[in-house]
Amino acid sequence: MTKVSVFYRPEQSSDAANSFSPSAGKPAKVVADWLSRPEIADHIQIQDFEPASDEVLCGAHDPSYVKGVLSGRIENGFGNHNLEIANSLRYTTGSLLAAAKHVLTERIDSDLKAAISPTSGFHHAGHVFGGGYCTFNGLIATAVEVYRLGLAKHILILDMDQHYGNGTQDIIKKLGLDYIDHITACSSYDTAEEALDASLLLRNLPSRNQYDLVLYQAGADIHVNDPLGGLLTTEQMKQRDANVFSGCVVQGTPIVWNLAGGYQRDKAGSIEPVLALHRQTATQCLRYSGAYKNQQKESE
């Protein structure tokens, strides 16, 4: 069975934010957590990739904004001018883009054509602004680049983070990106029932509307115990992920998913509750990729 590729480099993680949000440092913690657990580690493969170029970033953003952020002259999405964070930004978008190119060009002998980008900090970043712990919109930059390369002509950004993807919508409108569909909180869903309905979209999609690529924000902050969330229980989040991945299997649509938000902490102050939710998404991805078929047969 083909292993699911995880596009990770240490450079995409930064602990310099000193912020309420753990997002900047989350990639390293999530990957370390997965590699420590054989039920995940045995079925994933860490892949190298190239950082995003200025041209890729400018596919989503005004060049003056890109240059200003990368030089530390303009505030990043954490509201500071920290160059360690700025230096990580080419790698966060580079990870998502490499994962998208992988599922669109490589032969994947699996029920689910999936890859993982352990990244956050995209959907609040607009054409000339950042905020909400988001600086560059890797979702749009990736979609624009794979479209430019002719790898995908109809792309779905399925944003199942708790919060409205205002930056994503800003860029789609400003650049007139009619080949991107965008599902996000506060416009596509506001309740748990509506969120689960939105996650079923791909299973119910008419063939004439089929997507070439799905970029799935599997946000952990939609959990009911998240200080900035509040819609889904742990079991409902498991169902959310199952709905999305099974829909891609039914449609035969390649999918790349990333971490998005998540702000819970345990009594010791660690982000273990967030890691557990991302672990659950990874397990569902592997399940629909067929990673556990042999184990399931042996237990039957």
C-alpha positions in Angstrom: 0.0 0.0 0.0 1.3 3.4 -1.0 2.1 5.6 2.0 0.5 9.1 2.3 3.0 11.8 1.6 3.5 14.6 4.3 5.3 17.6 2.9 7.3 18.9 5.9 10.5 20.7 6.5 11.6 22.1 9.9 11.8 25.6 8.3 8.0 25.8 8.0 7.7 25.8 11.8 8.6 28.8 14.1 8.3 29.3 17.8 9.0 33.0 17.6 5.3 34.2 17.6 5.0 34.4 21.4 1.2 34.4 20.8 -2.1 33.0 21.9 -2.0 31.0 18.7 0.3 28.0 18.6 0.0 27.9 14.8 3.5 29.1 13.9 5.1 26.2 15.9 2.5 23.6 15.3 4.0 21.9 12.2 6.9 20.5 14.1 4.8 19.4 17.0 2.2 17.7 14.8 4.8 15.8 12.8 6.7 14.7 15.9 3.4 13.4 17.3 2.6 11.5 14.2 6.1 10.0 13.9 5.9 8.8 17.5 2.8 6.7 16.8 3.3 3.6 14.7 -0.3 3.5 13.6 0.4 6.7 11.7 4.2 6.7 11.2 4.1 3.3 9.4 1.7 4.7 6.8 3.2 8.2 6.0 6.3 9.4 4.2 7.9 12.7 4.9 8.7 14.5 1.7 11.0 17.4 1.0 10.0 20.4 -1.1 11.1 23.7 -2.4 10.0 26.9 -0.7 7.5 29.1 -2.5 9.0 31.7 -4.8 8.1 35.4 -4.9 6.2 34.7 -8.1 4.0 32.1 -6.4 3.3 34.3 -3.4 2.5 37.2 -5.7 -0.1 35.0 -7.4 -2.3 35.7 -4.4 -0.8 39.0 -3.1 0.3 42.4 -4.1 4.1 42.3 -4.7 4.7 45.3 -2.3 2.9 43.4 0.5 4.9 40.3 -0.2 8.2 42.2 -0.2 7.2 44.2 2.9 6.4 41.1 5.0 9.4 39.1 4.0 11.7 42.1 4.8 10.1 42.7 8.2 8.9 46.1 7.1 5.2 45.2 7.1 3.6 43.3 10.0 2.9 39.6 9.6 -0.4 38.0 10.6 0.7 37.8 14.2 1.0 41.5 14.4 4.8 41.8 14.6 7.8 42.1 12.4 9.6 39.0 13.5 11.9 37.8 10.7 11.9 34.2 12.0 8.2 34.0 11.2 8.7 35.8 7.9 11.4 33.2 6.9 9.0 30.4 7.6 6.3 31.7 5.3 7.9 30.6 2.0 7.9 27.0 3.5 4.3 27.0 4.7 3.0 27.9 1.2 5.7 25.7 -0.4 4.5 22.7 1.5 0.9 23.1 0.4 1.9 23.7 -3.2 4.2 20.7 -3.3 1.5 18.5 -1.9 -1.0 19.7 -4.5 1.5 19.1 -7.3 2.1 15.6 -5.9 -1.5 14.5 -5.9 -2.1 16.0 -9.4 1.0 14.6 -11.1 2.2 11.4 -9.3 0.7 8.0 -9.6 -0.9 7.2 -6.2 -2.1 3.6 -5.9 -4.6 4.2 -3.2 -8.3 4.5 -2.7 -7.8 8.1 -1.7 -5.4 10.4 -3.7 -4.3 12.4 -0.7 -1.3 14.3 0.6 -0.8 16.3 3.8 0.6 19.8 4.4 1.1 20.2 8.2 0.5 24.0 8.0 -1.7 26.7 9.3 -2.1 30.4 8.9 -3.7 31.0 5.5 -7.4 32.0 5.3 -7.4 35.4 7.0 -4.7 36.7 4.7 -6.1 38.9 1.9 -4.6 40.5 -1.2 -2.8 43.3 0.7 -3.3 42.4 4.4 -2.7 39.7 7.0 -4.3 39.1 10.4 -5.8 36.4 12.6 -2.4 34.6 12.7 -2.4 34.4 8.8 0.1 36.2 6.6 0.2 34.7 3.1 -2.8 32.8 1.7 -1.2 29.6 0.7 -4.6 28.2 -0.3 -5.0 30.8 -3.1 -1.4 30.9 -4.0 -1.5 27.1 -4.5 -4.7 27.2 -6.5 -3.5 29.9 -8.8 -0.2 28.2 -9.5 -1.7 24.7 -10.3 -4.2 26.4 -12.5 -1.5 28.4 -14.2 0.5 25.2 -14.8 -2.6 23.5 -16.3 -2.7 20.9 -13.6 -6.2 21.8 -12.3 -9.0 23.8 -13.9 -11.7 23.6 -11.2 -10.6 23.8 -7.6 -12.5 23.6 -4.3 -11.2 25.3 -1.2 -13.2 23.4 1.5 -12.5 25.5 4.6 -13.8 23.7 7.7 -12.0 25.8 10.2 -14.3 27.5 12.7 -13.9 31.0 11.2 -14.8 32.9 8.1 -12.1 32.8 5.4 -12.3 36.5 4.8 -8.8 36.7 3.2 -9.6 33.9 0.8 -12.8 35.5 -0.3 -11.1 38.9 -0.6 -8.5 37.5 -3.1 -11.1 35.5 -5.1 -13.2 38.6 -5.5 -10.3 41.0 -6.2 -8.6 38.8 -8.7 -11.8 37.4 -10.3 -10.8 33.8 -9.7 -13.9 32.1 -11.1 -12.3 28.7 -11.2 -12.1 28.5 -7.4 -15.2 27.6 -5.3 -15.0 28.5 -1.6 -16.9 26.9 1.3 -16.3 28.6 4.6 -17.9 29.2 8.0 -20.4 32.1 8.4 -21.3 32.0 4.7 -21.7 28.2 4.0 -22.4 27.0 7.6 -23.1 28.4 11.0 -24.3 25.3 13.0 -23.0 21.8 13.6 -25.7 20.4 11.3 -24.8 22.8 8.5 -21.1 22.1 8.9 -21.7 18.4 8.6 -23.9 19.0 5.6 -21.1 21.0 4.0 -18.7 18.2 4.6 -21.0 15.9 2.6 -20.8 18.1 -0.5 -18.3 15.9 -2.4 -20.4 12.7 -1.9 -23.5 14.4 -3.4 -21.7 16.3 -6.2 -23.1 15.9 -9.8 -20.4 14.6 -12.1 -20.7 17.8 -14.3 -19.4 19.8 -11.3 -16.5 17.6 -10.4 -13.4 19.2 -9.1 -9.8 18.6 -10.2 -8.5 19.3 -6.7 -9.7 19.8 -3.2 -7.8 21.9 -0.7 -9.2 21.0 2.7 -8.7 23.1 5.8 -9.2 20.5 8.6 -9.4 23.0 11.4 -9.3 21.8 15.0 -10.7 25.0 16.3 -14.2 24.0 15.2 -14.2 21.7 18.3 -16.8 22.5 21.0 -14.1 23.0 23.7 -11.9 25.3 21.7 -11.8 28.8 23.2 -12.3 30.3 19.7 -14.6 27.5 18.4 -17.7 25.7 19.4 -19.6 23.7 16.7 -18.5 20.1 16.6 -17.9 17.4 19.2 -14.9 15.1 18.8 -17.1 12.4 17.2 -18.7 14.9 14.9 -15.2 16.1 13.8 -14.4 12.5 13.0 -17.6 12.3 10.9 -16.6 15.6 9.2 -13.3 14.1 8.1 -14.9 10.8 7.1 -17.4 12.7 5.0 -14.8 14.7 3.2 -12.3 11.8 2.5 -15.0 9.4 1.5 -16.5 12.0 -0.9 -13.1 12.3 -2.6 -12.9 8.5 -2.9 -16.4 8.5 -4.5 -15.5 11.3 -6.9 -11.9 10.2 -7.5 -10.8 13.7 -6.6 -7.3 14.4 -5.4 -7.2 16.1 -2.0 -4.6 18.0 0.1 -5.4 18.9 3.6 -3.8 21.1 6.2 -4.1 21.9 9.9 -5.7 25.4 10.0 -6.7 26.6 13.5 -6.7 25.0 17.0 -6.3 26.8 20.3 -7.1 24.3 23.1 -4.6 23.6 25.8 -4.5 21.1 28.6 -4.0 21.8 32.3 -0.2 21.7 31.8 -0.4 24.3 29.0 0.4 22.0 26.2 -1.5 21.7 22.9 -2.2 18.0 23.3 -6.0 18.5 22.8 -5.2 20.0 19.4 -2.7 17.4 18.5 -5.3 14.7 19.3 -7.8 16.2 16.9 -5.2 16.5 14.1 -4.2 12.9 14.9 -7.8 11.9 14.4 -7.9 13.6 11.0 -4.7 11.9 10.0 -6.1 8.5 11.0 -9.3 9.1 9.0 -7.2 10.1 6.0 -5.2 6.9 6.3 -8.3 4.8 6.7 -9.8 6.0 3.4 -6.4 5.6 1.8 -6.6 1.9 2.6 -3.8 1.9 5.1 -5.7 -0.2 7.6 -7.3 -2.7 5.3 -5.2 -5.7 6.4 -5.7 -4.9 10.0 -9.4 -4.6 9.5 -9.6 -8.0 7.8 -7.6 -9.7 10.5 -9.9 -8.3 13.2 -13.1 -9.5 11.4 
